[in-house]
Amino acid sequence: MTAEIRDIAIFTTVAALAATAVMLVPGVAIAWLLARRRFPGKAIVETVVSLPLVMPPVATGLMLLWLFSRRGPLGALFDRIGIEIVFTPAAVVIAMSVMGLPLLIRTARAGFEQVTRRYEQIAETLGAGPWRVFSTVTLPLATRNILAGAMLGFSRALGEFGATIVVAGSIPGRTRTLAVGIYSFTETGQDRQAAILLVISVSIAFVAVLASNRMAREA
Amino acid sequence: MTLLLRWLVLAACLALAPRADAQGRGASNRQVVVSAAVSLTEVLQQLAPAYQAKTGDRLVLNLGASNTLARQISFGAGADLFISADEAQMNAVAAYIDPATRVDLLANQLAIAVPDDRPRTMMSARDLLDPAIRRIAIGDPAAVPAGVYARQYLQTIGIWSDVASKLVPAGSVRLALMAVESGAADAGIVYHTDVATAAHAREALLIPSTNGPRIVYPAAVVRAGKNPEGGRRLLAFLGSPDAIAVFTRAGFIAPVPVRN
């Protein structure tokens, strides 16, 4: 295994972990809102956060490119403070987060919905505020689902291709991930490198699925 | 926004095109599948109606980076004609083509493109060293012809290693151009003919064939094709004076035979 291949594997894993960390707080917050609150436009929010699951990933990538490129609304803001997003490792993490977020939200939401309302009400009658109810009753009871959702989001991030190649490109040593690398190496006739990345991908996926199955069985 | 719209429209066209074809044509017409370098997109679309009127063959365009097309052909994909943007990719499929039909169809030149909201002219490609140019989009220099030519040129003028850290390799020359148009890359090395097709990019420098790499588009009939006769007819048509006139109007150059 060459240094280049090793670096791609490490970068992909680190980026997927970073993406999981990025999606965790907003993901859990949105999941809780959808499970426990009624608010105007809830159906819209529900739909929007699921879109990346069903849209072609390339389309998601194009939207991100439009948003974050220097000529786009968010990209223009970042450009003004001298931060580049497109074609940087940050773009890889953003693409991975957006694609993984729906899986985290769906799984975590199911977890919150399974928490018995009575436990929360009992805590409230004992004088706990909303944050205390959430952090000491709801969250601990939903932890397993949140972890499972984070695992799913992480796995999705590891394999993300379509959005990544559009918004982050395939820059060797900078934004090239496992999935994008397999594609680039195949396209450019470097079949050996592609084959090695393929074996690495299968190994990582195997371990991830094995671990999540074990987690589900213990649940 | 207009850029996004353009892409969406393009995507919609791509998605709908084959269906429209299938409905609009009777089964009696033979189809000719041409796998062509993506830089030929507009000219081939422009030439298709004339070819179809002349021969009755229905032209099916399979456009992409030449290395992608060459891989498809070497995996057994059934195209009738292959037009590559460089000799290396045509050589890569030498076992899959009819060598007697191989000709150099066209020549082209490189150019440096910049986003149209930051237009500039360059005196030479050395201007790419300017710190204001932070990212330079090129075809993947590992195989995409436009990227290979770009690398050769940057090596010839001695700045390849200086700009290496700025390079963004793209899957095709048109993806490199798209990166420039979106403003994600500050410059891109593409073909002279590509820049004219871009709504949001301007040419900062033309690298004339006299001091740039020799860029030729070899074409040959593919043996695995279902309609080799159609492939030959199409090749003859593309070499006709009428077709060459369309090519030159788009900025391509009729190839000069190489003297050995």
Interface residues (C-beta under 8 A of the other chain):
Chain A: A59 L62 M63 L65 W66 S69 R70 R71 G72 G75 E84 V86 F87 I165 G169 S170 I171 P172 Y183 S184 T186 E187 T188 G189 Q190
Chain B: M1 L3 L4 W7 L8 A11 A65 N67 T68 R71 A92 P115 D117 R134 R135 D140 A142 A143 V144 L167 V168 P169 A170 G171 A179 S182 G183 A184 A185
